[in-house]
Amino acid sequence: MESIRLFELSKEYLESLRESIAVEDVAFIRVSMENANKADIAALLDELTMEEALFVLRNLDPSFSADVLIELDEDPQYKVIKAMEPAELATLIDEMESDDAVDVLNQLVVTDREEVIRQLEKKEKSLHILELLRYDEDSAGGLMAKEIIKANQNWSVVQTIDEIRRQAENVDKIFSIYVVDNQEKLMGRVALKKIILAAADTRISDLYEDNIISVPTHMDGEEVAEIMRRYDLEAVPVVNVKNKLVGRITVDDILDLIREQAEEDIQAMTGISDDVEESDSVYRLSRARLPWLLIGMVGGLLGAGFIGFFEEGLNAVTALAFFIPLITATGGNVGIQSSTLVVQSLANKSVFEDSLFKRLVKVLVVALLNGLVLASFVLLTVVFAYGQPIEFGLVVSIALFSVVLLASFMGTLTPILLDKVGINPAMASGPFITTANDLLGLAVYFSVAMLLLKM
C-alpha cells in the first residue's frame, strides 16, 4: 500500500485511521505510517482520543513510537505517558536519546520515574539518564545528550572509523567527532571529511583542531543558546569541572529551549503569570491571568481617583476630559515600545554593551524627537481642528510631550531593574508599564492644566 501523505489527506486519512483502530486493523496502521513524518503523526494523534492514540503507539515499531512521542506537544505527551504502564514506557525510553528520555521522565512523579528507569533494558541508558537527572533541566547539563562520538587522540584513522561505526548505533545525528586524551579530557574535534581522506595509519592527533568551543555543565541554557547563535554552531560539547567530555548539546535542543522561553515571555508581556496552555483547567487559566488583571483594575481605580480629585477643574474646563484617552494611550504605547526594545536587548545579552549613561542619553534624544513631533501635531490639531484656545492647546501638547519623555525612561529602566533583581523583564512590557504610565500621564496632564489654566 502506498504511504499516505498526511498533509494532503488529513481528513480522509483520519477517518480511515479511526475505522482501522475500531476493527484493530494493525496492518493498515503500520503500512500507512511507514514513511510518514514523525511530526505529522504526532499532529494526527492530537486529533484522536487518548485510547485511540495509545492503540496507534502500541502497534508501531518501538523506535518509531518513541520518535512520535517526542514530537507530541507537552499536554498530550503528558497524558500519553501518564496512561502508559511503566514497562511500556520503558520500552520507548530505551529507544530515545538520553536528553529526550529525561525530558519525558521529568514529567512523572519520582516513584513512577524510578519504576520506569528500573525496567529499562539498556543499563548504559539508565546510567546516562540517572546522571542527567542530577542537573537543572535548563542548564547545559540538563540539555545535553550523553550519546556522543569521540575518539582518542592516539588512535589511528582505521581504529577511529571502527569506533565511529560502533558508537554511531546510539547517535542519530553526527556533527563532529570529539577528540579526548587518555583521561577523557576534551582536546578538540575532527571533521569526518578529514578522517575519510586521511591515510589509514594517520594518528588523530595529527588531524584534530584544538580551537574548540565547549560549555560547562552548570552554564545556563540561555547562555548556551547565545554561544551557539554567536558562533553558528550545530552542536557544542559539554565538559565537567575537570574539562572531561560528558555530552553534547545539539541545535534542535536549543531551538526547543528558545521556543519555550519565547512563549513564557509572550505570556509575561500579556500579564499571564504562569506557564499555561489553552487546554489547561479553568482554575489554572484563571489563576495565571488574575494577578495582573487585578493590578490593572487597581490602577484603573487609582486613575478614577485622580480624575475625581480634579473634578472642579473638569467642571470648569470640560474639554480636558476629551483628551484623557489621548494622554494615557500615548504614554502606554511609548512605554511598551521602549520596554520591548530593552527586553529584546536583554535576551541577546547586548543591553550593556554600551554604558547605561549612553543608553539613557540615546533614549532621551529619541524621546525628545518623538515628543516634539507628537506635541506639535496635537497643538495644531487642538487649536485649528477643534477650535480650542491656544492656552488649552499648550496644556495638551506640553502634557503629551512630558508623558512621552517620562514613559520612555520608565520603559527603559524598569526592565533593566527587574532583570537586575532576578525578575523576568518581559513582565515590564505588559500591564505593569501600561498601568503605571496611565497614572503618570493623568498626574502630568492635570498638573500642567492647573499651572497654565489656573484651575
N, C-alpha and C positions, 0 to 999 in steps of 0.2 A: 504494500500500500504506500502511496506517495505521502511524504510528510506534509502535514497541513501547516500553512503559513498563518500564524495566529493573528497577525495584524490585519490581514485581508479577510479572514473568515472567522472573526472572533465570535460573532453571534451564532452563526451556523455551527461552528465547532463546539461552542459552549453547550448548545442543545444536544449535540451528538455525544459529548462527553458525559453529560448528566444521564443520558439514556444508557450509555455503556456502564456507568457506575451503578445504576439501578439494577442492571442484569448481571453485574460483576464480569463484564467483558474486559478482562485484563489485557488480552492480546491487542485490542483496539487502542487502549491507553498507551501501551508501550510502543507500538509501531508508530502511532500518530505523533508521539512526542519525541521520537528517536533523534531527529535532527533539529528540533526546535531550540530556540534560545532560552537559557535558564531564566532570564529576566522576564521573558514573555510568559513562561509557565507560571512564574510567581505572580504576575499580574492576573493571570487567568484564575489561579487558586483563590485570589481575593474575592472573586465573584461566586465562589462555591460556599456551601455550608461547611462547618468545621468537620462534620463526619465525611463529607464528600472529599474535602481537601486531604484528610488523613488517609482515606482509601487510595487516593492517587499516589501520595508519597510512599505508602507502604508497599505498593506494587511496582514501583520503578526501581532501577538499579540503585543500591545504596549510595554510590558516589554521585550519581545524578540527583537523587533526592537531597543529598547534603548540599549540593550547589544551589538547588532551588530554595531550600530552607534559608540559606544565607541571603538570598535575593529578596525574601519576603520583607515587607515593611514591618516596623517594630511591633505594632499592635497585633497584627495577625500572626507574626512569628512567635510572639509570646504565648498566644492562645494555643498554637500548634504544639509547642514544646511542653506546655503545661498538660496537654491532653495525652502526650506520649508516655508510655511506660519507660522506666529508667534503662532497661536493656535495649529497647527500641531506639531511644535517643542515643545511647552509647554507640550503636552500630553506625549512626550517621556522623557522630563526633569523630569516630575513627577515620572517616574519610575526609575530614576538614583539615586545613592548615591550623596550626595551634592558635594563632591570633583570632581567627574566626570562631574556633571552638570556645575560646574563653569568652568572646562576646555573647555567645549563646548561653553558656553556663552561668554567666554573671546575672542572668535574669531569673535564676532559680534561687530558692532559699538554700541555706548552707547544707541542710541534711539531704535534700534532693540532689544538690550538686555533687556531694561526696558519694552518693549512691551511684550516680551516673559514671563518675570517674572510676569507681571501684569495678565497674563492669566493662571498662574499656579493654579490648583485646590487645591493642598495641601498647606495651608497657612504656616504650620510649615516648609515645604520645602523652600518656598520663603524667610522666615526669616533666615534660615540657609544659603541660597545662598547669600543673601544680606550681611550677616556677613563675609562670606569667601571672598567676592569680595573686602573687605577693605584691605586685606593682599596682599603683593607682592606674585606673583604666585610661586616663587622659595623659599619662606620662609616656615617654619613649618606651619604657619597659612594658607598659600595658598595651601599647600599639604594635609592638614588634611581633614577628613570627620567628619561631625557633628554627623552622625549616630553612636551611641555608646551604649553599655550596661553597666549600672552602678547600684550599689546597695548601700544603706545607711548602714553605719556600725551598726546601731541599729536594722536593720531588722532581722527577723528570717529566717531560711532556707526556710520554706514554703512560706513566703511572697516574698522572693527573687526569688524563682522559678516562682511564678505567674508573677512577674515583668519581668523576663527574657523572658517568653512566649510572653508578650505584646510588649516588646521593640524589640524582635528579628524579628518582622514583617518587620522592616525597615533596618535590618542589614543582609547583605549577608554572611559575614564570621565572626565567633565568635572565637576570640583568647583568650581573657581573660575577666573576669568580674572586672571592676574597682570599687573600694570602695571609697565613699566620706562621709564627715560629713554633718551636717545639713546646712552648708554654701556652700556646693558643692565643698569644698576643697579636693584635691586628698589625700587619706590616704594610698592606696596600691592596691593590686589586689588579687583575689582569683580564684583558678582553679575550673573549672566546676566539676572535679572529686571530690574535697573536698565537694562541695555543695551537690552533689548527694549522697555521702556516709555518710554525717553528719545526726544526728538526727534532726527531724522536728523542734524542739524548740531551736536548737542551734543558737546563735547570730553570725552574720557575723563578728563582732568584735573579736570573738574567732577563726576565721578561716583565715583571710586575712594576707598576707605578706606585711610588710611595707617597705621592701628594694626595692622599685620600681624605675625604671629609667624613667624619663619624660623629655620632651623638652619644652622650652618656645615658644610662637607663633612667636617671632621675629627671632628665630635661622635660619641661612641659611640652605637651603636644603642639601648642600654638607656635612655640619656638622652633620645633622640628619642621612644622609646615613652612615657616618663614625661611629656614635654611634651604629646604628643598625647592622653594619658589625662587629664591635668590640665585642659586647655583644650577637651576634647571635639572634636578636630579630625579631619576625614575625610581631609585631605591637608595637608601642610606643605611650603612651598617651601624649597629648599636653595640657599645662596649660598656663593661663594668668599670669600677673604680681602679682596677688593675690593668685597664686597657685590653682586657681579654674579649674577644669577639663572642657575643652571646645571642645575636639575632640580627634581623634586618627589618626595616620599615619600607613598604612599597607605596607608590604614589596613590594607589586605589584606597589604601587605608587612610592616607592623609585627606583625600577628597571626601571620604565619609565624615571625617572629623570636621572639616571646614563646613560641610553642608549642615551638620548638626549645630555647630556654633552659629552659623548664619540664621538658622531657624530660631535659635534661642534669642539672638539679637533682634530679629524682627518682632518676636513676641514681646520682648522687653520694651522695644520702641513704641509698641501699641498699648503698653500698660498691662501685659499679661505676665504675672509674677512667676508662674511655674511652667515647666516644660510639659505642655499638654497637646493633645491631638483632638480632632473633631469627634473621634469615636470614643473618647473618654466619657466617664459618667457625668451626669448633670451636676452632681455635688462638686467633683473635681474641677470641672469647667467654671462653675460659679466661683469657687474659692480662688481660682487663678485670676479671675477678672475683677473681683470685687475690690481689692485693696486700692488700686489706682482709680477706680471709679469713685470710691469714697473720697479719696484725696481731691479728685476733680470736683465732686459735689461740695466739699468743704470750701474749696477755692471759689466756687460759684456763689456760695452763701456769703463768704467774705467780700466778694465783689459787690453783691447786692447791698451789703452793709456800707461799703464805700459810697455807692451811689446814694443810699439813704442819707448818709452824712452830709451830702451836698444837695439835699432836696430843695432848700431855699434857693440856691443858685440855679438849679434846673428850672424851678418855677419862674425865676426872673429871666433866664435865657433858655427857653425851651429847645432852641436849636442845638444846644450842647448834646442832648440825648441822641440826636440823629447820627452823630459821628462816633459814638461809643463803640459800635461794632468795628468801625474802621481802625480805631486805635488798638483794640485788643487783638483783632485778627492779624494786623501787620506785625505787632510785637511777637505773637506766637509763631508766625511764619518765619520771621527773621531769626528767632531763637532756634527753631528746628533746623533751618538751613545751616546755621553756624555749628550747632552741636553735631549734625550729621557728618560734616566735613572732619570735625575733630575725632569722632568715633572711627571713621574710616582710617584716619592717620594713626590712631592708636592701634587699630587692628594690624596695620602694616609696619608698626614699630618705628614710624617716622615722625611722630609728633614732636620729638625733642631733638631732631637733627639740627634745627635752629634753636637758639635760646628762647626761653619763654618771653623775654622782653621783646625780641624781634617779632615774635609771633603776634603779640598783643599790639605792637605798632602797626603791623600789617592789617590786623583786624580793624584797628581804628581808622586807617586810611580807607579801607573798603566801606566801612560803616558811614564815614563822612560823605563819601561819594554817593552811595545809595541814599543816604538820608537827605542830602541836598536835592537830588533829583526828585525823590518822592515828595518832599516838603514843598518844593516849588510847584510841582504838578497839582498838589492838593490846594495850595494857596490860590492858584489861578482858577481852579475849578470851583472852590467855595465862593470866591468873590464874583466871578463872572458868570458861572453857570447857575449857581444857587442864589445869587443876588444878595449875599450877606455883606456886612460892613467889613472893611479892611482889618479892623481890630479883631473881629471874630475869626477871619481867615488866618491871621497871625497866630491866634491861640491854637487852632487845629494843626497848622503846619509846624509850629515850634514844638508842640507836644509830640507830633509824629516823628520829627527829627530826633528828639531826645529819646523816644522809645526805641527807635532803630539803633541808636548808639548803645543804650543800656542792654537791649536784648542781644545784640551781637556779643557783648562782653560776657553776659550770662551764659549764652550758648557755647562760648569758647571755654570759659573757665570751669563751668560745672562738670563736664565730662572728665576734664583733667583731674580735678579734685576728687571726684568719685573713683577714678582709676587709681589714684594715689592711696586711697584708704581701702582698696580692695573690693569696691562695689562695681558691678557691671556698668560701664559708662553708657551703654546703649539705653539704659533706663532714663538717662537725662534727655533723650530725644523724644520722649513721649509726653504723657500727661504732666510730668513734673515741670518741664520747661514751659509748656503751654499755660498751665495754671499760674505759675509764678509770674510769667510775663503779662498775663491778663491783669493781675493785681497791680503789678508795677506800672502798666500802661494807664490804668484808671487813676492811680495816685498822681502820676506825672500830668495827665490830662487836666484833672481838676485843680491841681496846684498852679499850673500855668494860667488856667482860666481865672482863678482867684487873684493872681497877680496883675493880669492885664485888663480884666474886665471889672475889677474892684467889687467882686461879689461879696 
